[in-house]
Amino acid sequence: MPTKNISIIIVNYNTKDLLKNCLESLEKHYNGLSLEIFIVDNGSNDSSVDYLKTLKSQNKIDYIVIFNGKNLGFAKACNQAMDYAKGKYILLLNSDTLLKDNSLKLLYEFAEKHPKAGIVAPQLLNSDKSIQDSCYNFPTLINAVKEFIFGEKGSFLKFHPETNKPVAVEAVVGAAMLIPQKAIDLIGKLDEKFFMYYEDIEYCKRIRQNGMEVYYLPTAQIVHLHGKSAQKSDKEDGVKKSNTMLIESSIKYNGIIKYQLLNLIIKIGSKLHGR
């Protein structure tokens, strides 16, 4: 039986300052919900470990820290925390995010009222408060042709729905995804073959294949300092660069033949449109 409203899972790798700001925003905007916050540290060698050792549970927030001796990747780290989570909902949250106002409560209340929701994602904002593209259509060859050959924006690349109302979409980026525990019980956890990237799209696909919906909730807003955590990782020796991981994950998701065909469509589109 769940004993918390939400279990929040944050994976940290050398992002101590970003993480600290993220946690401070959670403490400010938890709106009375009972939370447990898992921080899974993937072998950080900055000051993250010292900072994490100072965290103490407070009010309705419990902190649980998992220290890994090396970088196990995003999916595997999230799954570690899911094994211990006691929340009715799991919120996967990037360390480079900042909660606003009642965003967490809005996500929770929407999920409570929509039993078919397998994922509920907020509207992501850039640091200047402009809307960040955070939704996807699945990366099919047809969608690639629509986007890159015929110029139909949002068919393949990220987009944000032009609406202030909740809307079902095919997939959302994994910077902030609220998932009911019942959905995890049904379809399982994240696919650990993805070290980083594409695990969110793959999970959204499984959600929809099992008769549940992926919702974009624009009234719930979270600032996402897009790419900041990846930039930190790229500076570390011995860690795969983010672009390399993106390519590897794309091949794992699409298969090598489809991956090559997608690249061909993008190149043809670039020549047609002079990009």
N, C-alpha and C positions, 0 to 999 in steps of 0.2 A: 504493500500500500504506500502511495506517495505521502511523504511527510512535509514536503515543501511545495510551494506554488511553482517555482522555477529553479532548475539547476542551470547555472550559467557556466559555460566551459570556454576558457580563454587559453590559447596556446601562446607561449612566450618564447622567443629566441632573440636575446640581446636587444630587447626593446623596453628597457626598464622605465625610461621617462614616459614613453607612450602608454605603457601599462599602468603606471601610477596615475596618470591623468584619466585613463579609462575607468579605473576603480573608484577614483574620487567622484566621477560623474555618476557611477552606479550608486554610491552611498548617498548622493544628493537626490537622485531621482528614482529610488526604488518604490516610492508611493505606497508604503505599508505592506507590500508583498513579502512573503517569507521566501528568502533566497538562500541557496548555497552556491558559492562561487568557487569553481575549481580553476586553479591556474596550473597548467602543465608546463613546466619549464624544460625545454628541449636542449639541455646542456649549455646554457648560456655561460659566457665567460666575461660578461661585463659586470655591472654591480647588481644585476637582477637578483641573484641568489641571496645576497645580504639583505636586500629590500624585502624579498618574499618571506624571509625568516622573521620579519618584524610584524607581519600581518596578524591581526587578532580579530576574532569574531565580535560583532557588535549589533545591537538592536535585533533586527530580524535577519541579519546577514551572517552566515557561517562561511569562513574561508577554509578551503582544503587545498593544500599545495602538493603537487606531485613533482619530484625532481628526477629527471632522466639524465643519465650520464653522457648521452650524446643526442644529436638531432635525429629523432625517429620519424620526422615528417608530420604534417598537419593531421592527416586522417588517423594515423595510428595513435597520436597523442590525444585526439578527441575521443577515440574509442576507449582509451584507458580510463578516462574520467566517466564516460557513460556507464562503465561497469559498476561504478559506485554511486551513481546519481540517484537521488531520492525524490526528485521533483516530478510533478505531473507533466511538466513540459521541460524540454531541454533547449536552451538558447546557446547556439554556437556563435561566439562573438569574437571578432578580431581585436587585438590589443590596440590597433590604431583607430578606435572608434570612441565617440563621446555621446552619451545619452543626453536627450533633451526633454525637459518638461515631464510629461506623463507617457512617453513613448513605450516604456516597458508595460505599463498598465493597459494601454490600448491594445498592444499585441496579445496580452493575456486574455483580456475580455473578448476580443474578436474570436480567438481560438475556442474559448468556452462556449460561444454562441454558434460555432460552425463545426459540427462534429465531423464533417468530411474534410476539414483542413488537415493536410499532412505536413504542410510547411506554411508559416506566415512570416513574411519579410517586410521590414519597414521601408519607407522611402529614405534613401541615403542622400546625404547632402555633402557638398564639398566644403572646404574650410570657409569659403566666402558665402555659404548658405545657398548657393545655387544647387539645383537638383542634379544628382549624379546618375548616370545611366547604370542600372543595376538589374535589368531583366534581360532574358534571352529567349529566342526561339531555339529549338534544338539545332545543332550544327549539321544539318543535312546538306547534301549536294544541291538539292532544289533550292533551299534557302540561300545557299552561297551564290547560285546563279541569279536569283532575284536581287540580292544585294549588290553584287559586284558587276554583273553584266547589265541588268535592267535598272539599277539604281534605286531599288525599293528599300529605303532606310529602315533599319531595325529588323530586317528579315534574318540576318545572320549575326551582325554585331550587336553589342549591348544597346539597350534603349530604355527609356522610362515611359510608361503609359501616361498619356495626356489626360489625366483625370484626377479628381480629388476623392473618388469613391473606391472602395476595395474592388479589385479585379483579379480574376484567375489568369495566370500566365503559365508558360511552359516551364520556365526555370528562372532562378534568381541567383545572384552571386552570394557566396557563402560568408560574407563579412558579418552578416547578422541574420540568422535563420532560427525561428522558433519552431520546434518539432514536438508534437505530443509523444509522450512515452509509448502510447498505444501504437503509434506508427512505427517506432523503433522495434517494438515487440513483434510487429507484423513483418517488416521487411529487413530488419537487421541494421547494423551500424554502417559507417562509411567504408568504402572499398579501399583497403590499405595498399592496393597496387599503385595508387596515386600518392606520390610523396608530397606533392603540392600542386594545386590547380586541377580542375576538371572533376574533383570529387564532389563538388556542389552540383554540377550539371548532371552527373551520373546519378546522384541521390534523388534529385528532382525527377529524373526519368523513372526511377523505380517507384517513387511515390505515385506518379500518375498511372503507371502500369498496374498498380494495385488499387485503382479506383478512388484515390484521394486527390485533393486539389492542392495546387501551389498558389498561394494568394500574395498579392502585393497590396500592402496597406499604407496608402500615402499620408493618412492622418498621423501615423506614428513615424517620427523623424529621428534619425540618428546620423550624426556627423561621421563621415568616414574619410580619414586622411589617406586617401587611396595611394597605395604603393609605398608608404613609409616603412612598413615592417619588412617588405621585400628589399628595399634599399639598404636597410640595416644588415640583412643577411648577405647581400651581395658584397659587402665590405669584408666579410670574414673569410680568412683563408681556409681551404679544405672543405668548403661547402659549395654545393652545386649552385651556379648562378641561376637567378630566377628565370631568365630567358631559356636556358637549357632545360630547366624543369618543365617549363611551359610546353616546349616542343616534345619532350619525352611523354608528358601526360596526354598531349593531343594524339600522339601515335598510339598510346595505350587505349585511349577512348575510341578513336576512329578506325584503328587498324592502319597499316602502312600504305595500302593501296588507296583507301579513301583519303588519307592524309595528303598523299601526293596529288590526288585529283583536286582536293580543296585548294592546295597551293597553286595548281595550274589555273584554276578558275580565278583566283585572286590576281595572278600575274596578267592574265588576259584582260580582266577588268581594269587593271591599272593602266595598261596600254590603250584600251578603248577610251578611257576617260582622262588620259593624260596625267595620271598621278605619279 
